[in-house]
Amino acid sequence: MKDVVSIILGGGRGQRLYPLTLQRSKPSVAFAGKYRLIDIPISNCINSGMKKIFVLTQFLSASMHRHIMQTYAFDGFTDGFVDILAAEQTPDRSDWYQGTSDAVRATLHHTMYYKTSQVLILGGDHLYRMDYGQMVRFHREMGADITLAVYPVTREDAPRMGLLRADATAEVTEFVEKPQDPAVIDRFRAPRELFAARGMIADSDTYLGSMGIYCFEPHVLHELMQDESKTDFGKEIIPEAIGKLKVMAYPFSGYWRDIGTIASFFEANLDLVDKNPPLNLHQGAWPFYTRTRALPPARIMESTIENSLVVEGATITGARIEHSIVGIRARIRKGAFLKDVIHMGADFYEGEHVLFDNLSANGDMPPMGVGRNCRLERCIIDKNARIGDGVIIRAQPDVKEHRDQYRWIRDGVTVIPKGTVIPPGTVL
């Protein structure tokens, strides 16, 4: 697998994840309190033995560039690399990337420089653990030109995904991107036999959803990229290749979540704290890698914590925490109660930032973290937030959209943006 080149699409604007993506790109968003979403496809590549990795970036990419450079430095005894390819101007091109395939097209002169057996195209905003080597072997055995990783999805999720139809041999016969017409969706209902062949169970109302993972023969990808009017894999490249090329579907049977909305991000994170999580982080066979930090163990004093994850560097004193995630360097003070909360932590400790520390010492703003006697429910606290004593953030599951000076509510989840300061006694 060492001759497989992987291209990770990491430049998405991620508007459906606002406000988490107001200051960072979507793949830069933290998950499980310590990782970033971009760590998932990079880790899967490394664990699959594929170490020629390109990450294509565009929007708000500085933090992701810094994270990748500080995390993924291979030693001198391997030919592996993780290279960042930012959107760039050339004598022939002065525009931003216009879509997924346009980003790949614009960087072909970099990615095709190496001897390549197959090219993997990967998204940067999904949560899953996958051996890409199995998909590549399937692709080779089938003699495919293009292979799509597919996942069984429900009728409810079908309009948000690319759907495809495949015959008994798993060859793709039709593809449509995010259909909204119920009649079109009905036509894409998948046969149970396709799942049964791989030991998967599916009901009568299951559909084949594209995971946004594509395996290409290099010459096929190069040829398809010649038409500059085609800018998106799901909307144009894949549908037009069907019938002209051999396009196969590779059914994936593991856990997979599309983290494209605040609701899906919230649910996917809290899935990790269940007693039997669908994606188990606590095993060593297929780890997710991230930046190594010289942080102390979490410090927990006189507190009650149930079904939660607490990351290194956190300090919890006299608090009660249920079904929540407490991120790096987080500070939770006496009397605080957190339930169904994702606290992303902080980029620095109090005492390491001159401006904020002076304001905090003068009483002009609360200290970093969650203050005394706060009650927080069903919310996401982004990094570096300062929540004063006695603040109450109530669960708002029935509110679809709302925004004020301290918070956003999206899909019934309250989000406190990065760096927000909430005065003591505020009730939200």
C-alpha positions as CSV (number, residue, x, y, z in Angstrom):
1,M,0.0,0.0,0.0
2,K,3.0,2.3,0.2
3,D,2.5,3.4,-3.4
4,V,-1.0,4.7,-2.8
5,V,-1.3,8.5,-2.7
6,S,-4.0,9.9,-0.4
7,I,-5.5,13.4,-0.9
8,I,-7.5,14.8,2.0
9,L,-9.9,17.6,1.2
10,G,-9.4,20.0,4.1
11,G,-10.5,23.3,2.8
12,G,-14.3,23.4,3.5
13,R,-15.9,26.5,4.8
14,G,-18.2,24.5,7.1
15,Q,-21.1,27.0,7.4
16,R,-23.4,24.5,8.9
17,L,-21.0,24.2,11.8
18,Y,-21.1,27.9,12.6
19,P,-20.0,29.3,15.1
20,L,-17.4,26.5,15.6
21,T,-16.0,27.3,12.1
22,L,-16.0,31.1,12.3
23,Q,-12.3,31.1,13.3
24,R,-11.1,27.8,11.9
25,S,-11.8,25.4,9.0
26,K,-14.1,22.5,9.5
27,P,-11.4,19.8,9.7
28,S,-9.7,21.9,12.4
29,V,-12.6,21.6,14.8
30,A,-11.8,19.6,18.0
31,F,-13.5,16.4,18.9
32,A,-13.3,14.1,22.0
33,G,-11.6,17.0,23.8
34,K,-8.2,16.6,22.4
35,Y,-8.2,15.6,18.7
36,R,-9.1,17.5,15.6
37,L,-11.3,16.1,12.8
38,I,-8.3,16.2,10.4
39,D,-6.6,13.6,12.6
40,I,-9.1,11.0,11.6
41,P,-8.3,10.5,7.9
42,I,-4.6,11.1,8.5
43,S,-4.6,8.4,11.3
44,N,-6.6,6.0,9.1
45,C,-4.0,6.5,6.3
46,I,-1.0,5.9,8.6
47,N,-2.6,2.8,10.2
48,S,-3.5,1.5,6.7
49,G,0.2,1.7,5.7
50,M,-0.4,4.7,3.3
51,K,2.1,7.4,4.2
52,K,2.1,9.6,1.1
53,I,-0.5,12.1,2.3
54,F,-1.5,15.5,0.9
55,V,-4.0,17.8,2.7
56,L,-5.6,20.4,0.5
57,T,-6.5,23.6,2.4
58,Q,-8.2,26.9,1.7
59,F,-10.5,28.6,4.3
60,L,-9.1,29.7,7.7
61,S,-6.3,27.2,7.4
62,A,-3.6,28.7,9.7
63,S,-4.5,26.6,12.8
64,M,-4.7,23.4,10.7
65,H,-1.3,24.1,9.1
66,R,0.2,24.6,12.5
67,H,-1.4,21.4,13.9
68,I,-0.3,19.2,11.0
69,M,3.3,20.6,11.1
70,Q,3.6,20.1,14.8
71,T,2.0,16.6,14.7
72,Y,3.0,14.6,11.6
73,A,6.7,14.6,11.1
74,F,7.9,11.2,9.9
75,D,11.5,10.1,10.5
76,G,14.3,10.0,7.9
77,F,14.0,6.2,7.5
78,T,10.7,6.4,5.6
79,D,9.6,8.0,2.4
80,G,6.3,9.0,4.0
81,F,5.0,12.5,4.4
82,V,2.0,14.7,5.2
83,D,2.2,17.7,2.9
84,I,-0.1,20.7,3.1
85,L,-1.2,22.1,-0.3
86,A,-2.8,25.5,0.2
87,A,-4.8,27.1,-2.5
88,E,-2.3,29.1,-4.6
89,Q,-2.2,31.3,-7.6
90,T,-0.3,30.2,-10.7
91,P,0.3,31.7,-14.1
92,D,-2.7,29.8,-15.3
93,R,-4.9,30.1,-12.3
94,S,-5.9,33.0,-10.0
95,D,-9.2,31.7,-8.4
96,W,-10.0,29.9,-5.2
97,Y,-10.9,26.2,-5.4
98,Q,-14.4,26.1,-6.8
99,G,-15.3,22.6,-5.5
100,T,-13.9,19.2,-4.5
101,S,-12.7,18.1,-7.9
102,D,-11.5,21.6,-8.7
103,A,-9.2,21.4,-5.7
104,V,-7.8,18.1,-6.8
105,R,-7.3,19.4,-10.4
106,A,-5.4,22.4,-9.2
107,T,-2.9,20.3,-7.3
108,L,-2.3,17.5,-9.7
109,H,1.1,18.8,-10.6
110,H,2.1,18.1,-6.9
111,T,0.1,14.9,-6.2
112,M,1.0,13.1,-9.4
113,Y,4.7,13.7,-9.0
114,Y,5.2,10.4,-7.3
115,K,4.9,6.8,-8.5
116,T,1.3,6.0,-7.7
117,S,-0.6,2.7,-7.9
118,Q,-4.0,4.2,-6.8
119,V,-5.2,7.6,-5.6
120,L,-7.5,7.9,-2.6
121,I,-9.7,11.0,-2.2
122,L,-10.8,11.5,1.4
123,G,-13.0,14.0,3.2
124,G,-11.8,15.7,6.4
125,D,-15.1,16.0,8.4
126,H,-16.2,12.4,9.2
127,L,-15.8,10.3,12.3
128,Y,-14.9,6.6,11.6
129,R,-12.1,4.0,11.8
130,M,-11.4,2.4,8.5
131,D,-8.6,0.2,6.9
132,Y,-8.3,1.8,3.5
133,G,-6.2,-1.1,2.4
134,Q,-9.2,-3.4,2.3
135,M,-11.0,-0.9,0.0
136,V,-7.9,-0.7,-2.3
137,R,-7.7,-4.5,-2.5
138,F,-11.4,-4.7,-3.4
139,H,-10.7,-2.0,-6.1
140,R,-7.9,-4.0,-7.6
141,E,-9.7,-7.4,-7.4
142,M,-12.7,-5.9,-9.2
143,G,-10.5,-4.3,-11.9
144,A,-12.3,-1.0,-11.2
145,D,-11.5,2.4,-12.6
146,I,-13.2,4.1,-9.7
147,T,-14.4,2.7,-6.3
148,L,-16.7,4.5,-3.9
149,A,-17.0,3.6,-0.2
150,V,-20.7,3.4,0.7
151,Y,-22.6,3.1,3.9
152,P,-26.2,2.1,4.6
153,V,-28.3,5.1,5.5
154,T,-31.9,5.7,6.5
155,R,-34.6,7.5,4.6
156,E,-34.2,10.4,7.0
157,D,-30.5,10.8,6.2
158,A,-30.9,10.1,2.4
159,P,-31.6,13.8,1.3
160,R,-28.3,14.9,2.9
161,M,-26.0,12.5,1.1
162,G,-25.0,11.3,-2.3
163,L,-27.0,8.1,-3.1
164,L,-26.2,5.4,-5.6
165,R,-27.6,2.3,-7.1
166,A,-25.6,-0.8,-7.7
167,D,-26.2,-4.2,-9.3
168,A,-25.6,-7.7,-7.8
169,T,-21.8,-7.4,-8.5
170,A,-21.6,-4.1,-6.7
171,E,-21.1,-2.1,-9.9
172,V,-22.6,1.3,-9.7
173,T,-25.4,2.0,-12.2
174,E,-26.7,5.4,-11.1
175,F,-25.6,8.2,-8.7
176,V,-27.4,11.3,-7.5
177,E,-26.1,14.0,-5.1
178,K,-28.4,15.0,-2.2
179,P,-31.8,14.3,-3.8
180,Q,-34.8,16.1,-2.5
181,D,-37.5,14.6,-4.6
182,P,-39.2,11.7,-2.7
183,A,-39.8,9.8,-6.0
184,V,-36.1,10.0,-6.8
185,I,-35.2,8.8,-3.3
186,D,-37.6,5.9,-3.6
187,R,-35.8,4.8,-6.8
188,F,-32.5,4.5,-4.9
189,R,-33.7,2.0,-2.2
190,A,-30.9,-0.6,-1.9
191,P,-31.4,-4.4,-2.2
192,R,-30.7,-6.3,1.0
193,E,-28.5,-8.8,-1.0
194,L,-25.8,-6.2,-1.5
195,F,-25.4,-5.8,2.3
196,A,-25.8,-9.5,3.0
197,A,-22.9,-10.4,0.8
198,R,-20.7,-8.6,3.3
199,G,-22.4,-9.8,6.4
200,M,-24.3,-6.6,6.9
201,I,-27.9,-6.3,8.0
202,A,-30.2,-3.8,6.4
203,D,-34.0,-3.3,6.5
204,S,-36.3,-2.7,3.5
205,D,-35.9,1.1,3.6
206,T,-32.1,1.4,3.4
207,Y,-30.1,3.3,0.9
208,L,-26.5,3.3,-0.3
209,G,-24.9,6.6,0.8
210,S,-21.6,7.8,-0.5
211,M,-19.0,8.3,2.3
212,G,-17.1,10.8,0.2
213,I,-14.2,8.3,-0.1
214,Y,-13.0,7.6,-3.7
215,C,-10.3,5.3,-5.0
216,F,-9.1,6.2,-8.6
217,E,-6.7,4.7,-11.0
218,P,-4.2,7.5,-11.6
219,H,-4.7,7.7,-15.4
220,V,-8.5,7.8,-14.9
221,L,-8.3,10.6,-12.4
222,H,-5.9,12.6,-14.6
223,E,-8.2,12.2,-17.6
224,L,-11.4,13.1,-15.7
225,M,-9.7,16.3,-14.4
226,Q,-9.1,17.7,-17.9
227,D,-12.6,19.2,-18.1
228,E,-12.2,22.4,-16.0
229,S,-16.0,23.0,-16.1
230,K,-16.5,20.0,-13.8
231,T,-15.8,21.2,-10.2
232,D,-17.4,18.6,-7.9
233,F,-17.0,14.9,-7.5
234,G,-20.5,14.1,-6.3
235,K,-22.4,16.5,-8.6
236,E,-20.5,16.0,-11.8
237,I,-17.4,13.7,-11.9
238,I,-18.9,10.5,-10.5
239,P,-22.4,10.7,-12.2
240,E,-20.8,11.3,-15.6
241,A,-18.3,8.5,-15.2
242,I,-21.0,5.8,-14.6
243,G,-21.7,3.9,-17.8
244,K,-18.4,5.0,-19.4
245,L,-16.0,3.6,-16.7
246,K,-16.1,0.7,-14.3
247,V,-17.4,2.3,-11.1
248,M,-17.7,0.0,-8.1
249,A,-19.3,0.3,-4.6
250,Y,-17.4,-0.9,-1.6
251,P,-19.8,-1.4,1.3
252,F,-18.3,-0.3,4.7
253,S,-19.7,-2.1,7.8
254,G,-18.1,-0.1,10.6
255,Y,-19.2,3.0,12.5
256,W,-19.3,6.2,10.4
257,R,-20.7,9.6,11.1
258,D,-20.9,12.6,8.9
259,I,-20.1,15.6,11.1
260,G,-21.6,18.3,9.0
261,T,-24.0,20.0,11.4
262,I,-24.0,21.2,15.0
263,A,-26.5,18.4,15.9
264,S,-24.4,15.6,14.3
265,F,-21.2,17.0,15.8
266,F,-22.8,17.1,19.3
267,E,-24.3,13.6,19.0
268,A,-21.1,12.1,17.6
269,N,-19.0,13.5,20.5
270,L,-21.4,12.4,23.2
271,D,-21.6,8.9,21.6
272,L,-18.1,8.5,22.8
273,V,-19.0,8.7,26.5
274,D,-21.7,6.0,26.3
275,K,-21.1,2.9,28.3
276,N,-20.7,0.9,25.1
277,P,-19.6,3.6,22.6
278,P,-20.1,2.8,18.9
279,L,-16.5,4.0,18.3
280,N,-14.2,2.9,21.1
281,L,-11.2,5.3,21.6
282,H,-9.8,3.1,24.4
283,Q,-8.0,0.4,22.4
284,G,-4.5,0.3,20.9
285,A,-5.0,-1.6,17.7
286,W,-6.0,1.4,15.5
287,P,-5.3,4.6,17.4
288,F,-6.1,8.2,16.4
289,Y,-3.0,10.3,16.4
290,T,-2.7,13.9,17.4
291,R,-0.3,16.5,18.7
292,T,1.8,15.4,21.6
293,R,1.6,18.0,24.4
294,A,3.6,18.3,27.6
295,L,0.5,18.5,29.8
296,P,0.0,17.1,33.3
297,P,-2.7,14.5,34.1
298,A,-6.2,15.8,34.7
299,R,-6.6,16.9,38.3
300,I,-10.0,16.0,39.9
301,M,-10.8,17.0,43.5
302,E,-13.9,16.5,45.5
303,S,-16.0,16.0,42.4
304,T,-18.5,13.5,41.0
305,I,-18.0,12.4,37.4
306,E,-20.3,10.0,35.6
307,N,-20.0,8.6,32.0
308,S,-17.6,11.3,30.8
309,L,-14.2,11.9,29.2
310,V,-11.7,14.2,31.0
311,V,-8.6,15.1,29.0
312,E,-5.1,15.9,30.2
313,G,-4.4,19.2,31.7
314,A,-8.0,19.7,33.0
315,T,-8.7,20.8,36.6
316,I,-12.0,20.0,38.2
317,T,-12.8,21.1,41.8
318,G,-16.0,20.3,43.7
319,A,-18.1,19.9,40.6
320,R,-20.6,17.3,39.3
321,I,-20.3,16.3,35.7
322,E,-22.6,13.9,33.8
323,H,-22.4,12.5,30.2
324,S,-19.9,15.2,29.1
325,I,-16.5,15.8,27.6
326,V,-14.0,18.1,29.4
327,G,-11.2,19.2,27.1
328,I,-7.5,20.1,27.4
329,R,-6.7,22.7,30.1
330,A,-10.3,23.1,31.0
331,R,-11.1,24.6,34.5
332,I,-14.3,23.6,36.2
333,R,-14.8,25.3,39.6
334,K,-16.6,24.4,42.9
335,G,-20.4,23.9,42.7
336,A,-20.6,23.7,38.9
337,F,-22.9,21.2,37.3
338,L,-22.5,20.0,33.7
339,K,-24.8,17.6,31.9
340,D,-24.5,16.8,28.2
341,V,-21.8,19.3,27.7
342,I,-18.8,19.4,25.3
343,H,-16.2,21.7,26.9
344,M,-13.4,22.1,24.4
345,G,-11.0,23.5,27.0
346,A,-8.4,26.2,26.4
347,D,-5.4,27.0,24.2
348,F,-3.4,28.2,27.2
349,Y,-3.4,28.2,31.0
350,E,-4.3,31.3,33.0
351,G,-1.0,33.1,33.5
352,E,0.2,32.5,29.9
353,H,-1.6,35.4,28.1
354,V,-0.7,38.9,29.3
355,L,-3.8,40.8,28.0
356,F,-6.4,38.4,29.3
357,D,-4.6,37.8,32.6
358,N,-4.4,41.5,33.4
359,L,-8.1,41.9,32.7
360,S,-8.9,38.9,34.8
361,A,-6.7,40.0,37.7
362,N,-8.4,43.4,37.7
363,G,-11.9,41.8,37.9
364,D,-12.8,43.1,34.4
365,M,-13.6,39.6,33.2
366,P,-14.1,36.2,34.8
367,P,-11.2,33.8,34.9
368,M,-10.8,31.1,32.2
369,G,-13.2,28.2,32.4
370,V,-16.4,27.5,34.2
371,G,-17.1,29.6,37.3
372,R,-18.5,28.5,40.7
373,N,-22.1,27.3,41.0
374,C,-22.8,27.3,37.3
375,R,-25.3,25.0,35.7
376,L,-24.7,24.1,32.1
377,E,-26.9,21.6,30.1
378,R,-26.9,20.5,26.4
379,C,-24.3,22.9,25.2
380,I,-20.9,23.2,23.5
381,I,-18.3,25.5,25.1
382,D,-15.7,26.4,22.6
383,K,-12.1,27.1,23.6
384,N,-11.0,30.0,25.8
385,A,-14.5,30.8,27.0
386,R,-14.9,32.6,30.3
387,I,-18.1,31.7,32.1
388,G,-18.7,33.7,35.3
389,D,-19.9,32.5,38.7
390,G,-23.6,31.4,38.8
391,V,-24.2,31.4,35.1
392,I,-27.1,29.1,33.9
393,I,-27.2,27.7,30.4
394,R,-30.5,25.8,30.0
395,A,-31.2,23.0,27.6
396,Q,-33.1,24.4,24.5
397,P,-33.9,21.2,22.5
398,D,-36.9,22.8,20.8
399,V,-35.1,25.9,19.5
400,K,-33.9,25.4,16.0
401,E,-32.1,28.7,15.4
402,H,-31.3,31.6,17.7
403,R,-28.4,34.0,18.2
404,D,-27.5,36.6,20.7
405,Q,-24.3,38.3,22.1
406,Y,-23.3,35.2,24.1
407,R,-24.5,32.2,22.2
408,W,-25.8,30.5,19.1
409,I,-28.5,27.9,19.2
410,R,-28.6,25.5,16.3
411,D,-30.6,22.3,16.0
412,G,-31.5,22.5,19.7
413,V,-27.9,22.7,20.8
414,T,-26.5,25.9,22.5
415,V,-23.0,26.9,21.4
416,I,-20.8,29.4,23.2
417,P,-18.3,30.7,20.6
418,K,-14.5,30.7,21.1
419,G,-13.3,33.3,23.5
420,T,-16.8,34.4,24.7
421,V,-17.0,36.1,28.1
422,I,-20.3,35.6,30.0
423,P,-20.7,37.8,33.1
424,P,-21.5,36.3,36.5
425,G,-25.2,35.5,37.1
426,T,-26.2,35.5,33.5
427,V,-29.2,33.2,32.7
428,L,-29.5,31.9,29.1
